[in-house]
């Protein structure tokens, strides 16, 4: 049932909801895990990227419960997990048509099919 629902929503993203859907990409460095005392940094050993699409610029205004570090300018992103090629993490910066947005908070619905992310303009 989950797969069928996600297929139907993906089709709606392509047709009926196309005007509400935005795409994003994220590229982030992978650090070695060994601290370099000379440069006072963790060396970068590669990078990882993922992309996806969803309803990225929703509002928290009508939500009774807001994230603890909520700011008025934050956006609420709702993305289908099967529409994202990686796993979003707090601190990731999503590049969209409206600029860069940092993921401040992320949660998953009980069915494991949707991520809700708190985004903040960077």
Protein Blocks (a to p, Z undefined) as FASTA:
>chain_A
ZZmmmmmmmmmmmmmmmmmpccddddddddehiacfklopacdfbdcdddddddfkbcfk
lpmbdcfklcfkbccddddfklpcbdcdehiacddfkbccddfbdcddfkopaccddddd
ZZ
